Amino acid sequence: MTRETGQLGAELHHYLVEHGARPDEVQRDLIAETERLLPERAQMQISPEQGALLTMLAKIGRARFAVEVGTFTGYSALAIARGLTPDGHLLCCDISTEFTEVARRYWERDRIRERIELRLGPASETLRALPEEPEIDLSFIDADKTGYIDYWEQLVPRTRPGGLLTVDNVLAGGRVLDDDETDINAQAIRAFNEHVLRDDRVELTMLPISDGITIARRR
Ligand SMILES: C[S@@+](CC[C@H](N)C(=O)[O-])C[C@H]1O[C@@H](n2cnc3c(N)ncnc32)[C@H](O)[C@@H]1O
């Protein structure tokens, strides 16, 4: 046994998904349809084990009001909405009608549609328009990487004490290690991780699930 997080090969990853998450028929169909309709973009979808984590965090935190930045075809929104309290509500931010049309169909099918409000437009504008009171129980950031710090700065003050912020792709495929990285998205993630590390308003953990997920708890 080692204390260092190991690399998951394809086989071990398959084992983890098979034994650590139970994507149901709706989720499996959404994965398959995203792959079929948008083969070039399907890797943007969160993984089933991330989905299971988001559902569990929403349930543990008894989340009533959640915000998602970056919805795509709706898998993460479905995962979060399923974990909300019965009177819970999820606000989704995305700019794409094409992607979110798929999401809407699956939310309908899962009978979760009425819990989800989708606002199309740049997330920075949608978040700025939210009330400034700390009412958010859970948020998930998974959109354009260069916007992460702005989304964080909009969401932290609006998160209630004890509420959670979760953020995807914080390992940027390992490119966070490279001081000479020129890719604008990897640079943005590096800057974001430094920003969050210095932020005393939250407690913090980073998990190596998929491309890395940060979970922060508002003090
Ligand atoms: C990585 S995907 C999200 C994946 C999604 N969480 C899932 O589980 O399938 C990123 C999404 O962010 C959206 N996006 C990109 N720039 C945006 C912006 N400025 N404001 C809002 N959404 C944006 C894209 O349209 C895309 O659907």
The ligand as a Gaussian input file, in Angstrom:
#p B3LYP/6-31G(d) Opt

LIG

0 1
 C      -17.107000      20.838000     -20.008000
 S      -18.669000      21.280000     -20.654000
 C      -19.747000      20.965000     -19.285000
 C      -19.995000      19.502000     -19.053000
 C      -21.151000      19.199000     -18.133000
 N      -20.870000      19.661000     -16.785000
 C      -21.533000      17.741000     -18.148000
 O      -21.532000      17.077000     -17.125000
 O      -21.838000      17.212000     -19.223000
 C      -18.542000      23.038000     -20.703000
 C      -19.819000      23.790000     -21.047000
 O      -19.593000      25.160000     -20.751000
 C      -20.316000      25.925000     -21.676000
 N      -19.722000      27.277000     -21.712000
 C      -18.576000      27.666000     -22.338000
 N      -18.365000      28.982000     -22.131000
 C      -19.379000      29.427000     -21.361000
 C      -19.723000      30.689000     -20.801000
 N      -18.962000      31.778000     -20.984000
 N      -20.852000      30.774000     -20.053000
 C      -21.629000      29.696000     -19.838000
 N      -21.350000      28.468000     -20.337000
 C      -20.243000      28.337000     -21.084000
 C      -20.218000      25.160000     -22.995000
 O      -21.264000      25.511000     -23.871000
 C      -20.257000      23.706000     -22.511000
 O      -21.559000      23.198000     -22.595000

